[in-house]
Amino acid sequence: MNNLETKNVIITGCNGLIGRQICNLLSDNKINIFGIDLEDKNTDLSKFCEFYCCDLTFERGVNSVVENIYKKVDNIDCFIHLAGIDYKVQEKNKKLNFNLDQNSISSPGIVMKSLSANVSMVYNMIYSLLPKFLNQSYSRIVLIGSVYGSYSPNPKLYKTENSKYFYQKPIEYSLSKSIFPALTKYLCAHYANQGLVINNVEPHAIIDNPDKTFLENFKELSPMERICKSSEIADLIKYLVLSKCFYLNGETIRVDGGWTVA
Ligand SMILES: NC(=O)c1ccc[n+]([C@@H]2O[C@H](COP(=O)([O-])OP(=O)(O)OC[C@H]3O[C@@H](n4cnc5c(N)ncnc54)[C@H](O)[C@@H]3O)[C@@H](O)[C@H]2O)c1
């Protein structure tokens, strides 16, 4: 694999909460970053990466961006996938897809639309990159799933003092993230012998402006009694990009402060 100075990394969802943190951290380590997102909302992003605007749900657009990146460099050492439709608790004032107090879950139409978007984003990228990755001696993929891909969100996290629910993480989020461990295992089993190292990170609770009730509930339910810092997840991803431990492969790594062991 190339040395630290010449590593090339693609990051999807580079304009998101975790994406910005990772771009910042990796660019400090002299890594060429090719960032992809729907739009460049963050004016500082160009300081850290070469930005490509793309809706990753469209296969042709993805292929074209990947081809353009490969015109600039001969190889990509690592692909980090962060893009996704997240359902943040602080955005709870947006119309909820379902309301637990009314014993309802999201409609099939909403679930299928969300699933299709989230699955196509990661799949289009992998489909486009894989042949190129398998032509290199080594390549790495770091997927960012969610704890809620392996464990259910706890509804009690979103309960007010008067026992009403103020939010729920929608079922389509869990279903979308549940494919990440399977995708990781499949690609590892089939392509590790061709130099592919792929792992899935499952973060939990990285939030910009957390709601007070949410924070109180979180403290009560979490062994560490606090939410995760975006720098903590970025640090692990940096390790997965730079580590010489290639034998860590096919794993789903949960970063949840003990949330799922209690
Ligand atoms: N923040 C958390 O607590 C947390 C916890 C577990 C998992 N995750 C997952 O980690 C990933 C990153 O989290 P985040 O907090 O930075 O989320 P975020 O919503 O801040 O960032 C996601 C980014 O993906 C981009 N995106 C969405 N649809 C796209 C599309 N069709 N094409 C291209 N880009 C698209 C968005 O524009 C956004 O910049 C997400 O997939 C999220 O579900 C986050």
PDBQT file of the ligand as one rigid body, heavy atoms in Angstrom, charges set to zero:
ROOT
HETATM    1  N1  LIG A 301     -24.882  10.987  13.906  1.00  0.00    +0.000 N 
HETATM    2  C1  LIG A 301     -25.176   9.835  14.505  1.00  0.00    +0.000 C 
HETATM    3  O1  LIG A 301     -25.507   9.777  15.693  1.00  0.00    +0.000 OA
HETATM    4  C2  LIG A 301     -25.130   8.531  13.740  1.00  0.00    +0.000 A 
HETATM    5  C3  LIG A 301     -25.268   7.349  14.466  1.00  0.00    +0.000 A 
HETATM    6  C4  LIG A 301     -25.251   6.150  13.781  1.00  0.00    +0.000 A 
HETATM    7  C5  LIG A 301     -25.090   6.148  12.404  1.00  0.00    +0.000 A 
HETATM    8  N2  LIG A 301     -24.957   7.311  11.730  1.00  0.00    +0.000 N 
HETATM    9  C6  LIG A 301     -24.812   7.248  10.274  1.00  0.00    +0.000 C 
HETATM   10  O2  LIG A 301     -23.561   7.753   9.899  1.00  0.00    +0.000 OA
HETATM   11  C7  LIG A 301     -23.675   8.453   8.663  1.00  0.00    +0.000 C 
HETATM   12  C8  LIG A 301     -23.183   9.891   8.845  1.00  0.00    +0.000 C 
HETATM   13  O3  LIG A 301     -23.897  10.473   9.927  1.00  0.00    +0.000 OA
HETATM   14  P1  LIG A 301     -24.037  12.042  10.070  1.00  0.00    +0.000 P 
HETATM   15  O4  LIG A 301     -24.514  12.295  11.442  1.00  0.00    +0.000 OA
HETATM   16  O5  LIG A 301     -22.809  12.726   9.565  1.00  0.00    +0.000 OA
HETATM   17  O6  LIG A 301     -25.263  12.278   9.070  1.00  0.00    +0.000 OA
HETATM   18  P2  LIG A 301     -25.591  13.600   8.244  1.00  0.00    +0.000 P 
HETATM   19  O7  LIG A 301     -27.053  13.536   7.936  1.00  0.00    +0.000 OA
HETATM   20  O8  LIG A 301     -25.086  14.802   8.961  1.00  0.00    +0.000 OA
HETATM   21  O9  LIG A 301     -24.741  13.383   6.922  1.00  0.00    +0.000 OA
HETATM   22  C9  LIG A 301     -25.171  12.532   5.896  1.00  0.00    +0.000 C 
HETATM   23  C10 LIG A 301     -24.726  13.153   4.591  1.00  0.00    +0.000 C 
HETATM   24  O10 LIG A 301     -25.188  12.293   3.526  1.00  0.00    +0.000 OA
HETATM   25  C11 LIG A 301     -25.570  13.142   2.452  1.00  0.00    +0.000 C 
HETATM   26  N3  LIG A 301     -26.533  12.472   1.563  1.00  0.00    +0.000 N 
HETATM   27  C12 LIG A 301     -27.808  12.100   1.861  1.00  0.00    +0.000 A 
HETATM   28  N4  LIG A 301     -28.408  11.613   0.766  1.00  0.00    +0.000 NA
HETATM   29  C13 LIG A 301     -27.480  11.664  -0.250  1.00  0.00    +0.000 A 
HETATM   30  C14 LIG A 301     -27.503  11.308  -1.614  1.00  0.00    +0.000 A 
HETATM   31  N5  LIG A 301     -28.607  10.807  -2.198  1.00  0.00    +0.000 N 
HETATM   32  N6  LIG A 301     -26.380  11.488  -2.350  1.00  0.00    +0.000 NA
HETATM   33  C15 LIG A 301     -25.271  12.022  -1.801  1.00  0.00    +0.000 A 
HETATM   34  N7  LIG A 301     -25.186  12.381  -0.502  1.00  0.00    +0.000 NA
HETATM   35  C16 LIG A 301     -26.285  12.203   0.267  1.00  0.00    +0.000 A 
HETATM   36  C17 LIG A 301     -26.234  14.345   3.132  1.00  0.00    +0.000 C 
HETATM   37  O11 LIG A 301     -26.267  15.477   2.261  1.00  0.00    +0.000 OA
HETATM   38  C18 LIG A 301     -25.352  14.539   4.355  1.00  0.00    +0.000 C 
HETATM   39  O12 LIG A 301     -24.343  15.512   4.131  1.00  0.00    +0.000 OA
HETATM   40  C19 LIG A 301     -25.138   8.401   8.254  1.00  0.00    +0.000 C 
HETATM   41  O13 LIG A 301     -25.328   7.368   7.320  1.00  0.00    +0.000 OA
HETATM   42  C20 LIG A 301     -25.837   8.111   9.559  1.00  0.00    +0.000 C 
HETATM   43  O14 LIG A 301     -27.066   7.430   9.366  1.00  0.00    +0.000 OA
HETATM   44  C21 LIG A 301     -24.967   8.498  12.354  1.00  0.00    +0.000 A 
ENDROOT
TORSDOF 0
